[in-house]
Amino acid sequence: MHLNVFSLRNKMDRLEVFLEKEKPNIVCLTEHHLKNQKKSTINFEKYYEGSIYCREKISKGGAAIYVD
């Protein structure tokens, strides 16, 4: 499943509810707007971080893959 979240931090609650209901095996998020130092603060129950890319010199953007 792919979602363009356009800033993950302010959508965590809604995304967790959605993941619990839909139960996708793989979740690809784009435009998460996280920096490297903040990425470790994002945790989804039942999912681990498969891969994540954070832009450091340009604000916004980024992509992450979470796997069940």
mmCIF file as Biopython writes it, N, C-alpha, C and O atoms, coordinates in Angstrom:
data_model
#
loop_
_atom_site.group_PDB
_atom_site.id
_atom_site.type_symbol
_atom_site.label_atom_id
_atom_site.label_alt_id
_atom_site.label_comp_id
_atom_site.label_asym_id
_atom_site.label_entity_id
_atom_site.label_seq_id
_atom_site.pdbx_PDB_ins_code
_atom_site.Cartn_x
_atom_site.Cartn_y
_atom_site.Cartn_z
_atom_site.occupancy
_atom_site.B_iso_or_equiv
_atom_site.auth_seq_id
_atom_site.auth_asym_id
_atom_site.pdbx_PDB_model_num
ATOM 1   N N  . MET A ? 1  ? 0.840  -1.156 0.000  1.0 0.0 1  A 1 
ATOM 2   C CA . MET A ? 1  ? 0.000  0.000  0.000  1.0 0.0 1  A 1 
ATOM 3   C C  . MET A ? 1  ? 0.893  1.230  0.000  1.0 0.0 1  A 1 
ATOM 4   O O  . MET A ? 1  ? 1.906  1.255  0.699  1.0 0.0 1  A 1 
ATOM 5   N N  . HIS A ? 2  ? 0.540  2.239  -0.763 1.0 0.0 2  A 1 
ATOM 6   C CA . HIS A ? 2  ? 1.285  3.494  -0.817 1.0 0.0 2  A 1 
ATOM 7   C C  . HIS A ? 2  ? 0.401  4.635  -0.346 1.0 0.0 2  A 1 
ATOM 8   O O  . HIS A ? 2  ? -0.772 4.716  -0.710 1.0 0.0 2  A 1 
ATOM 9   N N  . LEU A ? 3  ? 0.977  5.523  0.473  1.0 0.0 3  A 1 
ATOM 10  C CA . LEU A ? 3  ? 0.281  6.726  0.921  1.0 0.0 3  A 1 
ATOM 11  C C  . LEU A ? 3  ? 1.224  7.914  0.829  1.0 0.0 3  A 1 
ATOM 12  O O  . LEU A ? 3  ? 2.364  7.840  1.286  1.0 0.0 3  A 1 
ATOM 13  N N  . ASN A ? 4  ? 0.763  8.997  0.248  1.0 0.0 4  A 1 
ATOM 14  C CA . ASN A ? 4  ? 1.487  10.255 0.300  1.0 0.0 4  A 1 
ATOM 15  C C  . ASN A ? 4  ? 0.939  10.973 1.529  1.0 0.0 4  A 1 
ATOM 16  O O  . ASN A ? 4  ? -0.157 11.530 1.483  1.0 0.0 4  A 1 
ATOM 17  N N  . VAL A ? 5  ? 1.692  10.964 2.626  1.0 0.0 5  A 1 
ATOM 18  C CA . VAL A ? 5  ? 1.167  11.449 3.902  1.0 0.0 5  A 1 
ATOM 19  C C  . VAL A ? 5  ? 1.343  12.946 4.109  1.0 0.0 5  A 1 
ATOM 20  O O  . VAL A ? 5  ? 0.682  13.522 4.974  1.0 0.0 5  A 1 
ATOM 21  N N  . PHE A ? 6  ? 2.206  13.588 3.347  1.0 0.0 6  A 1 
ATOM 22  C CA . PHE A ? 6  ? 2.445  15.033 3.448  1.0 0.0 6  A 1 
ATOM 23  C C  . PHE A ? 6  ? 2.539  15.479 4.907  1.0 0.0 6  A 1 
ATOM 24  O O  . PHE A ? 6  ? 1.700  16.227 5.409  1.0 0.0 6  A 1 
ATOM 25  N N  . SER A ? 7  ? 3.577  14.999 5.557  1.0 0.0 7  A 1 
ATOM 26  C CA . SER A ? 7  ? 3.925  15.261 6.959  1.0 0.0 7  A 1 
ATOM 27  C C  . SER A ? 7  ? 3.334  14.183 7.862  1.0 0.0 7  A 1 
ATOM 28  O O  . SER A ? 7  ? 2.157  14.218 8.220  1.0 0.0 7  A 1 
ATOM 29  N N  . LEU A ? 8  ? 4.161  13.255 8.206  1.0 0.0 8  A 1 
ATOM 30  C CA . LEU A ? 8  ? 3.743  12.093 8.990  1.0 0.0 8  A 1 
ATOM 31  C C  . LEU A ? 8  ? 3.437  12.435 10.442 1.0 0.0 8  A 1 
ATOM 32  O O  . LEU A ? 8  ? 2.500  11.881 11.016 1.0 0.0 8  A 1 
ATOM 33  N N  . ARG A ? 9  ? 4.201  13.329 11.041 1.0 0.0 9  A 1 
ATOM 34  C CA . ARG A ? 9  ? 4.062  13.598 12.474 1.0 0.0 9  A 1 
ATOM 35  C C  . ARG A ? 9  ? 2.647  13.992 12.882 1.0 0.0 9  A 1 
ATOM 36  O O  . ARG A ? 9  ? 2.185  13.592 13.951 1.0 0.0 9  A 1 
ATOM 37  N N  . ASN A ? 10 ? 1.958  14.759 12.064 1.0 0.0 10 A 1 
ATOM 38  C CA . ASN A ? 10 ? 0.608  15.188 12.467 1.0 0.0 10 A 1 
ATOM 39  C C  . ASN A ? 10 ? -0.489 14.230 12.006 1.0 0.0 10 A 1 
ATOM 40  O O  . ASN A ? 10 ? -1.673 14.538 12.143 1.0 0.0 10 A 1 
ATOM 41  N N  . LYS A ? 11 ? -0.110 13.075 11.462 1.0 0.0 11 A 1 
ATOM 42  C CA . LYS A ? 11 ? -1.103 12.099 11.002 1.0 0.0 11 A 1 
ATOM 43  C C  . LYS A ? 11 ? -0.905 10.718 11.612 1.0 0.0 11 A 1 
ATOM 44  O O  . LYS A ? 11 ? -1.537 9.756  11.177 1.0 0.0 11 A 1 
ATOM 45  N N  . MET A ? 12 ? -0.046 10.607 12.603 1.0 0.0 12 A 1 
ATOM 46  C CA . MET A ? 12 ? 0.269  9.301  13.184 1.0 0.0 12 A 1 
ATOM 47  C C  . MET A ? 12 ? -0.965 8.586  13.731 1.0 0.0 12 A 1 
ATOM 48  O O  . MET A ? 12 ? -1.151 7.398  13.465 1.0 0.0 12 A 1 
ATOM 49  N N  . ASP A ? 13 ? -1.794 9.270  14.474 1.0 0.0 13 A 1 
ATOM 50  C CA . ASP A ? 13 ? -2.974 8.623  15.068 1.0 0.0 13 A 1 
ATOM 51  C C  . ASP A ? 13 ? -3.902 8.060  14.000 1.0 0.0 13 A 1 
ATOM 52  O O  . ASP A ? 13 ? -4.336 6.912  14.091 1.0 0.0 13 A 1 
ATOM 53  N N  . ARG A ? 14 ? -4.201 8.860  13.000 1.0 0.0 14 A 1 
ATOM 54  C CA . ARG A ? 14 ? -5.103 8.396  11.926 1.0 0.0 14 A 1 
ATOM 55  C C  . ARG A ? 14 ? -4.478 7.252  11.143 1.0 0.0 14 A 1 
ATOM 56  O O  . ARG A ? 14 ? -5.170 6.310  10.757 1.0 0.0 14 A 1 
ATOM 57  N N  . LEU A ? 15 ? -3.165 7.328  10.905 1.0 0.0 15 A 1 
ATOM 58  C CA . LEU A ? 15 ? -2.495 6.271  10.153 1.0 0.0 15 A 1 
ATOM 59  C C  . LEU A ? 15 ? -2.492 4.967  10.942 1.0 0.0 15 A 1 
ATOM 60  O O  . LEU A ? 15 ? -2.707 3.903  10.361 1.0 0.0 15 A 1 
ATOM 61  N N  . GLU A ? 16 ? -2.259 5.023  12.229 1.0 0.0 16 A 1 
ATOM 62  C CA . GLU A ? 16 ? -2.275 3.805  13.048 1.0 0.0 16 A 1 
ATOM 63  C C  . GLU A ? 16 ? -3.648 3.146  13.055 1.0 0.0 16 A 1 
ATOM 64  O O  . GLU A ? 16 ? -3.743 1.920  13.000 1.0 0.0 16 A 1 
ATOM 65  N N  . VAL A ? 17 ? -4.698 3.930  13.119 1.0 0.0 17 A 1 
ATOM 66  C CA . VAL A ? 17 ? -6.057 3.388  13.050 1.0 0.0 17 A 1 
ATOM 67  C C  . VAL A ? 17 ? -6.284 2.722  11.694 1.0 0.0 17 A 1 
ATOM 68  O O  . VAL A ? 17 ? -6.837 1.624  11.619 1.0 0.0 17 A 1 
ATOM 69  N N  . PHE A ? 18 ? -5.861 3.382  10.639 1.0 0.0 18 A 1 
ATOM 70  C CA . PHE A ? 18 ? -6.007 2.846  9.287  1.0 0.0 18 A 1 
ATOM 71  C C  . PHE A ? 18 ? -5.240 1.532  9.137  1.0 0.0 18 A 1 
ATOM 72  O O  . PHE A ? 18 ? -5.767 0.572  8.574  1.0 0.0 18 A 1 
ATOM 73  N N  . LEU A ? 19 ? -4.004 1.479  9.632  1.0 0.0 19 A 1 
ATOM 74  C CA . LEU A ? 19 ? -3.197 0.257  9.526  1.0 0.0 19 A 1 
ATOM 75  C C  . LEU A ? 19 ? -3.818 -0.897 10.303 1.0 0.0 19 A 1 
ATOM 76  O O  . LEU A ? 19 ? -3.792 -2.040 9.846  1.0 0.0 19 A 1 
ATOM 77  N N  . GLU A ? 20 ? -4.365 -0.611 11.455 1.0 0.0 20 A 1 
ATOM 78  C CA . GLU A ? 20 ? -5.011 -1.652 12.255 1.0 0.0 20 A 1 
ATOM 79  C C  . GLU A ? 20 ? -6.236 -2.226 11.535 1.0 0.0 20 A 1 
ATOM 80  O O  . GLU A ? 20 ? -6.506 -3.424 11.610 1.0 0.0 20 A 1 
ATOM 81  N N  . LYS A ? 21 ? -6.959 -1.369 10.848 1.0 0.0 21 A 1 
ATOM 82  C CA . LYS A ? 21 ? -8.152 -1.807 10.129 1.0 0.0 21 A 1 
ATOM 83  C C  . LYS A ? 21 ? -7.801 -2.553 8.837  1.0 0.0 21 A 1 
ATOM 84  O O  . LYS A ? 21 ? -8.343 -3.628 8.579  1.0 0.0 21 A 1 
ATOM 85  N N  . GLU A ? 22 ? -6.910 -1.999 8.035  1.0 0.0 22 A 1 
ATOM 86  C CA . GLU A ? 22 ? -6.598 -2.566 6.710  1.0 0.0 22 A 1 
ATOM 87  C C  . GLU A ? 22 ? -5.560 -3.686 6.739  1.0 0.0 22 A 1 
ATOM 88  O O  . GLU A ? 22 ? -5.604 -4.590 5.904  1.0 0.0 22 A 1 
ATOM 89  N N  . LYS A ? 23 ? -4.632 -3.637 7.687  1.0 0.0 23 A 1 
ATOM 90  C CA . LYS A ? 23 ? -3.591 -4.661 7.865  1.0 0.0 23 A 1 
ATOM 91  C C  . LYS A ? 23 ? -2.786 -4.967 6.595  1.0 0.0 23 A 1 
ATOM 92  O O  . LYS A ? 23 ? -2.675 -6.132 6.212  1.0 0.0 23 A 1 
ATOM 93  N N  . PRO A ? 24 ? -2.228 -3.953 5.940  1.0 0.0 24 A 1 
ATOM 94  C CA . PRO A ? 24 ? -1.397 -4.244 4.764  1.0 0.0 24 A 1 
ATOM 95  C C  . PRO A ? 24 ? -0.080 -4.884 5.192  1.0 0.0 24 A 1 
ATOM 96  O O  . PRO A ? 24 ? 0.392  -4.646 6.304  1.0 0.0 24 A 1 
ATOM 97  N N  . ASN A ? 25 ? 0.515  -5.696 4.317  1.0 0.0 25 A 1 
ATOM 98  C CA . ASN A ? 25 ? 1.804  -6.324 4.622  1.0 0.0 25 A 1 
ATOM 99  C C  . ASN A ? 25 ? 2.958  -5.345 4.479  1.0 0.0 25 A 1 
ATOM 100 O O  . ASN A ? 25 ? 3.922  -5.395 5.243  1.0 0.0 25 A 1 
ATOM 101 N N  . ILE A ? 26 ? 2.858  -4.459 3.502  1.0 0.0 26 A 1 
ATOM 102 C CA . ILE A ? 26 ? 3.901  -3.464 3.234  1.0 0.0 26 A 1 
ATOM 103 C C  . ILE A ? 26 ? 3.245  -2.098 3.115  1.0 0.0 26 A 1 
ATOM 104 O O  . ILE A ? 26 ? 2.221  -1.940 2.451  1.0 0.0 26 A 1 
ATOM 105 N N  . VAL A ? 27 ? 3.853  -1.114 3.770  1.0 0.0 27 A 1 
ATOM 106 C CA . VAL A ? 27 ? 3.343  0.257  3.727  1.0 0.0 27 A 1 
ATOM 107 C C  . VAL A ? 27 ? 4.461  1.158  3.208  1.0 0.0 27 A 1 
ATOM 108 O O  . VAL A ? 27 ? 5.537  1.224  3.801  1.0 0.0 27 A 1 
ATOM 109 N N  . CYS A ? 28 ? 4.206  1.839  2.118  1.0 0.0 28 A 1 
ATOM 110 C CA . CYS A ? 28 ? 5.164  2.784  1.553  1.0 0.0 28 A 1 
ATOM 111 C C  . CYS A ? 28 ? 4.615  4.192  1.765  1.0 0.0 28 A 1 
ATOM 112 O O  . CYS A ? 28 ? 3.521  4.518  1.305  1.0 0.0 28 A 1 
ATOM 113 N N  . LEU A ? 29 ? 5.386  5.019  2.463  1.0 0.0 29 A 1 
ATOM 114 C CA . LEU A ? 29 ? 4.971  6.381  2.751  1.0 0.0 29 A 1 
ATOM 115 C C  . LEU A ? 29 ? 5.890  7.358  2.032  1.0 0.0 29 A 1 
ATOM 116 O O  . LEU A ? 29 ? 7.113  7.229  2.094  1.0 0.0 29 A 1 
ATOM 117 N N  . THR A ? 30 ? 5.311  8.319  1.361  1.0 0.0 30 A 1 
ATOM 118 C CA . THR A ? 30 ? 6.102  9.366  0.725  1.0 0.0 30 A 1 
ATOM 119 C C  . THR A ? 30 ? 5.725  10.711 1.333  1.0 0.0 30 A 1 
ATOM 120 O O  . THR A ? 30 ? 4.663  10.872 1.934  1.0 0.0 30 A 1 
ATOM 121 N N  . GLU A ? 31 ? 6.631  11.669 1.156  1.0 0.0 31 A 1 
ATOM 122 C CA . GLU A ? 31 ? 6.441  13.024 1.700  1.0 0.0 31 A 1 
ATOM 123 C C  . GLU A ? 31 ? 6.237  13.011 3.208  1.0 0.0 31 A 1 
ATOM 124 O O  . GLU A ? 31 ? 5.380  13.722 3.731  1.0 0.0 31 A 1 
ATOM 125 N N  . HIS A ? 32 ? 7.044  12.182 3.921  1.0 0.0 32 A 1 
ATOM 126 C CA . HIS A ? 32 ? 6.885  12.100 5.382  1.0 0.0 32 A 1 
ATOM 127 C C  . HIS A ? 32 ? 7.462  13.317 6.106  1.0 0.0 32 A 1 
ATOM 128 O O  . HIS A ? 32 ? 7.093  13.568 7.253  1.0 0.0 32 A 1 
ATOM 129 N N  . HIS A ? 33 ? 8.336  14.061 5.485  1.0 0.0 33 A 1 
ATOM 130 C CA . HIS A ? 33 ? 8.925  15.304 6.022  1.0 0.0 33 A 1 
ATOM 131 C C  . HIS A ? 33 ? 9.788  15.087 7.262  1.0 0.0 33 A 1 
ATOM 132 O O  . HIS A ? 33 ? 9.993  16.034 8.021  1.0 0.0 33 A 1 
ATOM 133 N N  . LEU A ? 34 ? 10.296 13.892 7.494  1.0 0.0 34 A 1 
ATOM 134 C CA . LEU A ? 34 ? 11.140 13.628 8.665  1.0 0.0 34 A 1 
ATOM 135 C C  . LEU A ? 34 ? 12.603 13.889 8.338  1.0 0.0 34 A 1 
ATOM 136 O O  . LEU A ? 34 ? 13.019 13.775 7.185  1.0 0.0 34 A 1 
ATOM 137 N N  . LYS A ? 35 ? 13.367 14.233 9.342  1.0 0.0 35 A 1 
ATOM 138 C CA . LYS A ? 35 ? 14.817 14.332 9.237  1.0 0.0 35 A 1 
ATOM 139 C C  . LYS A ? 35 ? 15.404 13.072 9.867  1.0 0.0 35 A 1 
ATOM 140 O O  . LYS A ? 35 ? 14.720 12.384 10.624 1.0 0.0 35 A 1 
ATOM 141 N N  . ASN A ? 36 ? 16.666 12.762 9.562  1.0 0.0 36 A 1 
ATOM 142 C CA . ASN A ? 36 ? 17.297 11.546 10.084 1.0 0.0 36 A 1 
ATOM 143 C C  . ASN A ? 36 ? 17.196 11.425 11.596 1.0 0.0 36 A 1 
ATOM 144 O O  . ASN A ? 36 ? 16.932 10.337 12.107 1.0 0.0 36 A 1 
ATOM 145 N N  . GLN A ? 37 ? 17.402 12.522 12.326 1.0 0.0 37 A 1 
ATOM 146 C CA . GLN A ? 37 ? 17.379 12.444 13.784 1.0 0.0 37 A 1 
ATOM 147 C C  . GLN A ? 37 ? 15.979 12.185 14.328 1.0 0.0 37 A 1 
ATOM 148 O O  . GLN A ? 37 ? 15.854 11.774 15.482 1.0 0.0 37 A 1 
ATOM 149 N N  . LYS A ? 38 ? 14.932 12.404 13.558 1.0 0.0 38 A 1 
ATOM 150 C CA . LYS A ? 38 ? 13.549 12.188 14.012 1.0 0.0 38 A 1 
ATOM 151 C C  . LYS A ? 38 ? 12.973 10.848 13.574 1.0 0.0 38 A 1 
ATOM 152 O O  . LYS A ? 38 ? 11.951 10.413 14.106 1.0 0.0 38 A 1 
ATOM 153 N N  . LYS A ? 39 ? 13.608 10.190 12.618 1.0 0.0 39 A 1 
ATOM 154 C CA . LYS A ? 39 ? 13.010 8.969  12.072 1.0 0.0 39 A 1 
ATOM 155 C C  . LYS A ? 39 ? 12.885 7.853  13.093 1.0 0.0 39 A 1 
ATOM 156 O O  . LYS A ? 39 ? 11.981 7.024  12.985 1.0 0.0 39 A 1 
ATOM 157 N N  . SER A ? 40 ? 13.763 7.812  14.075 1.0 0.0 40 A 1 
ATOM 158 C CA . SER A ? 40 ? 13.687 6.745  15.078 1.0 0.0 40 A 1 
ATOM 159 C C  . SER A ? 40 ? 12.518 6.946  16.046 1.0 0.0 40 A 1 
ATOM 160 O O  . SER A ? 40 ? 12.193 6.041  16.814 1.0 0.0 40 A 1 
ATOM 161 N N  . THR A ? 41 ? 11.890 8.109  16.018 1.0 0.0 41 A 1 
ATOM 162 C CA . THR A ? 41 ? 10.748 8.357  16.901 1.0 0.0 41 A 1 
ATOM 163 C C  . THR A ? 41 ? 9.445  7.808  16.322 1.0 0.0 41 A 1 
ATOM 164 O O  . THR A ? 41 ? 8.419  7.814  17.002 1.0 0.0 41 A 1 
ATOM 165 N N  . ILE A ? 42 ? 9.473  7.336  15.079 1.0 0.0 42 A 1 
ATOM 166 C CA . ILE A ? 42 ? 8.275  6.810  14.417 1.0 0.0 42 A 1 
ATOM 167 C C  . ILE A ? 42 ? 8.259  5.294  14.556 1.0 0.0 42 A 1 
ATOM 168 O O  . ILE A ? 42 ? 9.149  4.606  14.055 1.0 0.0 42 A 1 
ATOM 169 N N  . ASN A ? 43 ? 7.261  4.790  15.225 1.0 0.0 43 A 1 
ATOM 170 C CA . ASN A ? 43 ? 7.100  3.344  15.404 1.0 0.0 43 A 1 
ATOM 171 C C  . ASN A ? 43 ? 5.639  2.975  15.211 1.0 0.0 43 A 1 
ATOM 172 O O  . ASN A ? 43 ? 4.739  3.601  15.771 1.0 0.0 43 A 1 
ATOM 173 N N  . PHE A ? 44 ? 5.429  1.953  14.413 1.0 0.0 44 A 1 
ATOM 174 C CA . PHE A ? 44 ? 4.079  1.429  14.209 1.0 0.0 44 A 1 
ATOM 175 C C  . PHE A ? 44 ? 4.021  0.040  14.817 1.0 0.0 44 A 1 
ATOM 176 O O  . PHE A ? 44 ? 4.903  -0.787 14.585 1.0 0.0 44 A 1 
ATOM 177 N N  . GLU A ? 45 ? 2.985  -0.211 15.589 1.0 0.0 45 A 1 
ATOM 178 C CA . GLU A ? 45 ? 2.820  -1.528 16.169 1.0 0.0 45 A 1 
ATOM 179 C C  . GLU A ? 45 ? 2.685  -2.547 15.043 1.0 0.0 45 A 1 
ATOM 180 O O  . GLU A ? 45 ? 1.951  -2.324 14.080 1.0 0.0 45 A 1 
ATOM 181 N N  . LYS A ? 46 ? 3.397  -3.667 15.166 1.0 0.0 46 A 1 
ATOM 182 C CA . LYS A ? 46 ? 3.365  -4.777 14.207 1.0 0.0 46 A 1 
ATOM 183 C C  . LYS A ? 46 ? 4.125  -4.496 12.918 1.0 0.0 46 A 1 
ATOM 184 O O  . LYS A ? 46 ? 4.087  -5.331 12.015 1.0 0.0 46 A 1 
ATOM 185 N N  . TYR A ? 47 ? 4.808  -3.373 12.783 1.0 0.0 47 A 1 
ATOM 186 C CA . TYR A ? 47 ? 5.578  -3.057 11.579 1.0 0.0 47 A 1 
ATOM 187 C C  . TYR A ? 47 ? 6.999  -2.671 11.956 1.0 0.0 47 A 1 
ATOM 188 O O  . TYR A ? 47 ? 7.232  -2.016 12.973 1.0 0.0 47 A 1 
ATOM 189 N N  . TYR A ? 48 ? 7.944  -3.085 11.123 1.0 0.0 48 A 1 
ATOM 190 C CA . TYR A ? 48 ? 9.319  -2.630 11.313 1.0 0.0 48 A 1 
ATOM 191 C C  . TYR A ? 48 ? 9.742  -1.825 10.095 1.0 0.0 48 A 1 
ATOM 192 O O  . TYR A ? 48 ? 9.180  -1.960 9.009  1.0 0.0 48 A 1 
ATOM 193 N N  . GLU A ? 49 ? 10.737 -0.994 10.302 1.0 0.0 49 A 1 
ATOM 194 C CA . GLU A ? 49 ? 11.231 -0.131 9.230  1.0 0.0 49 A 1 
ATOM 195 C C  . GLU A ? 49 ? 12.064 -0.957 8.266  1.0 0.0 49 A 1 
ATOM 196 O O  . GLU A ? 49 ? 13.130 -1.461 8.621  1.0 0.0 49 A 1 
ATOM 197 N N  . GLY A ? 50 ? 11.567 -1.090 7.045  1.0 0.0 50 A 1 
ATOM 198 C CA . GLY A ? 50 ? 12.310 -1.805 6.011  1.0 0.0 50 A 1 
ATOM 199 C C  . GLY A ? 50 ? 13.382 -0.923 5.409  1.0 0.0 50 A 1 
ATOM 200 O O  . GLY A ? 50 ? 14.516 -1.357 5.205  1.0 0.0 50 A 1 
ATOM 201 N N  . SER A ? 51 ? 13.022 0.307  5.129  1.0 0.0 51 A 1 
ATOM 202 C CA . SER A ? 51 ? 13.948 1.277  4.558  1.0 0.0 51 A 1 
ATOM 203 C C  . SER A ? 51 ? 13.360 2.673  4.738  1.0 0.0 51 A 1 
ATOM 204 O O  . SER A ? 51 ? 12.142 2.853  4.748  1.0 0.0 51 A 1 
ATOM 205 N N  . ILE A ? 52 ? 14.249 3.657  4.879  1.0 0.0 52 A 1 
ATOM 206 C CA . ILE A ? 52 ? 13.767 5.029  5.000  1.0 0.0 52 A 1 
ATOM 207 C C  . ILE A ? 52 ? 14.799 5.972  4.400  1.0 0.0 52 A 1 
ATOM 208 O O  . ILE A ? 52 ? 16.005 5.790  4.572  1.0 0.0 52 A 1 
ATOM 209 N N  . TYR A ? 53 ? 14.311 6.969  3.703  1.0 0.0 53 A 1 
ATOM 210 C CA . TYR A ? 53 ? 15.163 8.015  3.129  1.0 0.0 53 A 1 
ATOM 211 C C  . TYR A ? 53 ? 14.652 9.357  3.634  1.0 0.0 53 A 1 
ATOM 212 O O  . TYR A ? 53 ? 13.470 9.672  3.501  1.0 0.0 53 A 1 
ATOM 213 N N  . CYS A ? 54 ? 15.544 10.137 4.209  1.0 0.0 54 A 1 
ATOM 214 C CA . CYS A ? 54 ? 15.209 11.465 4.709  1.0 0.0 54 A 1 
ATOM 215 C C  . CYS A ? 54 ? 16.071 12.499 3.995  1.0 0.0 54 A 1 
ATOM 216 O O  . CYS A ? 54 ? 17.280 12.313 3.855  1.0 0.0 54 A 1 
ATOM 217 N N  . ARG A ? 55 ? 15.464 13.567 3.552  1.0 0.0 55 A 1 
ATOM 218 C CA . ARG A ? 55 ? 16.212 14.661 2.948  1.0 0.0 55 A 1 
ATOM 219 C C  . ARG A ? 55 ? 16.781 15.533 4.063  1.0 0.0 55 A 1 
ATOM 220 O O  . ARG A ? 55 ? 16.066 15.893 4.998  1.0 0.0 55 A 1 
ATOM 221 N N  . GLU A ? 56 ? 18.042 15.866 3.967  1.0 0.0 56 A 1 
ATOM 222 C CA . GLU A ? 56 ? 18.673 16.667 5.002  1.0 0.0 56 A 1 
ATOM 223 C C  . GLU A ? 56 ? 18.858 18.128 4.597  1.0 0.0 56 A 1 
ATOM 224 O O  . GLU A ? 56 ? 18.722 19.019 5.435  1.0 0.0 56 A 1 
ATOM 225 N N  . LYS A ? 57 ? 19.158 18.382 3.356  1.0 0.0 57 A 1 
ATOM 226 C CA . LYS A ? 57 ? 19.443 19.754 2.938  1.0 0.0 57 A 1 
ATOM 227 C C  . LYS A ? 57 ? 18.226 20.484 2.399  1.0 0.0 57 A 1 
ATOM 228 O O  . LYS A ? 57 ? 18.219 21.713 2.322  1.0 0.0 57 A 1 
ATOM 229 N N  . ILE A ? 58 ? 17.219 19.750 2.036  1.0 0.0 58 A 1 
ATOM 230 C CA . ILE A ? 58 ? 15.987 20.331 1.501  1.0 0.0 58 A 1 
ATOM 231 C C  . ILE A ? 58 ? 14.848 19.932 2.431  1.0 0.0 58 A 1 
ATOM 232 O O  . ILE A ? 58 ? 14.742 18.771 2.828  1.0 0.0 58 A 1 
ATOM 233 N N  . SER A ? 59 ? 14.008 20.882 2.772  1.0 0.0 59 A 1 
ATOM 234 C CA . SER A ? 59 ? 12.897 20.544 3.662  1.0 0.0 59 A 1 
ATOM 235 C C  . SER A ? 59 ? 11.848 19.726 2.929  1.0 0.0 59 A 1 
ATOM 236 O O  . SER A ? 59 ? 11.708 19.792 1.707  1.0 0.0 59 A 1 
ATOM 237 N N  . LYS A ? 60 ? 11.133 18.971 3.704  1.0 0.0 60 A 1 
ATOM 238 C CA . LYS A ? 60 ? 10.024 18.130 3.233  1.0 0.0 60 A 1 
ATOM 239 C C  . LYS A ? 60 ? 10.540 16.923 2.466  1.0 0.0 60 A 1 
ATOM 240 O O  . LYS A ? 60 ? 11.737 16.635 2.502  1.0 0.0 60 A 1 
ATOM 241 N N  . GLY A ? 61 ? 9.662  16.217 1.776  1.0 0.0 61 A 1 
ATOM 242 C CA . GLY A ? 61 ? 10.045 15.046 1.012  1.0 0.0 61 A 1 
ATOM 243 C C  . GLY A ? 61 ? 10.266 13.826 1.882  1.0 0.0 61 A 1 
ATOM 244 O O  . GLY A ? 61 ? 9.838  13.778 3.035  1.0 0.0 61 A 1 
ATOM 245 N N  . GLY A ? 62 ? 10.938 12.848 1.314  1.0 0.0 62 A 1 
ATOM 246 C CA . GLY A ? 62 ? 11.289 11.623 2.007  1.0 0.0 62 A 1 
ATOM 247 C C  . GLY A ? 62 ? 10.370 10.462 1.647  1.0 0.0 62 A 1 
ATOM 248 O O  . GLY A ? 62 ? 9.238  10.643 1.199  1.0 0.0 62 A 1 
ATOM 249 N N  . ALA A ? 63 ? 10.912 9.255  1.862  1.0 0.0 63 A 1 
ATOM 250 C CA . ALA A ? 63 ? 10.149 8.041  1.591  1.0 0.0 63 A 1 
ATOM 251 C C  . ALA A ? 63 ? 10.512 6.997  2.637  1.0 0.0 63 A 1 
ATOM 252 O O  . ALA A ? 63 ? 11.650 6.939  3.101  1.0 0.0 63 A 1 
ATOM 253 N N  . ALA A ? 64 ? 9.538  6.175  3.002  1.0 0.0 64 A 1 
ATOM 254 C CA . ALA A ? 64 ? 9.768  5.120  3.997  1.0 0.0 64 A 1 
ATOM 255 C C  . ALA A ? 64 ? 8.965  3.886  3.649  1.0 0.0 64 A 1 
ATOM 256 O O  . ALA A ? 64 ? 7.863  3.975  3.107  1.0 0.0 64 A 1 
ATOM 257 N N  . ILE A ? 65 ? 9.529  2.732  3.967  1.0 0.0 65 A 1 
ATOM 258 C CA . ILE A ? 65 ? 8.846  1.463  3.756  1.0 0.0 65 A 1 
ATOM 259 C C  . ILE A ? 65 ? 8.794  0.745  5.098  1.0 0.0 65 A 1 
ATOM 260 O O  . ILE A ? 65 ? 9.818  0.563  5.756  1.0 0.0 65 A 1 
ATOM 261 N N  . TYR A ? 66 ? 7.605  0.345  5.493  1.0 0.0 66 A 1 
ATOM 262 C CA . TYR A ? 66 ? 7.401  -0.418 6.729  1.0 0.0 66 A 1 
ATOM 263 C C  . TYR A ? 66 ? 6.806  -1.771 6.349  1.0 0.0 66 A 1 
ATOM 264 O O  . TYR A ? 66 ? 5.934  -1.868 5.485  1.0 0.0 66 A 1 
ATOM 265 N N  . VAL A ? 67 ? 7.300  -2.808 7.016  1.0 0.0 67 A 1 
ATOM 266 C CA . VAL A ? 67 ? 6.944  -4.185 6.661  1.0 0.0 67 A 1 
ATOM 267 C C  . VAL A ? 67 ? 6.349  -4.887 7.866  1.0 0.0 67 A 1 
ATOM 268 O O  . VAL A ? 67 ? 6.810  -4.719 8.995  1.0 0.0 67 A 1 
ATOM 269 N N  . ASP A ? 68 ? 5.318  -5.677 7.605  1.0 0.0 68 A 1 
ATOM 270 C CA . ASP A ? 68 ? 4.655  -6.466 8.648  1.0 0.0 68 A 1 
ATOM 271 C C  . ASP A ? 68 ? 5.518  -7.650 9.014  1.0 0.0 68 A 1 
ATOM 272 O O  . ASP A ? 68 ? 5.142  -8.445 9.875  1.0 0.0 68 A 1 
#
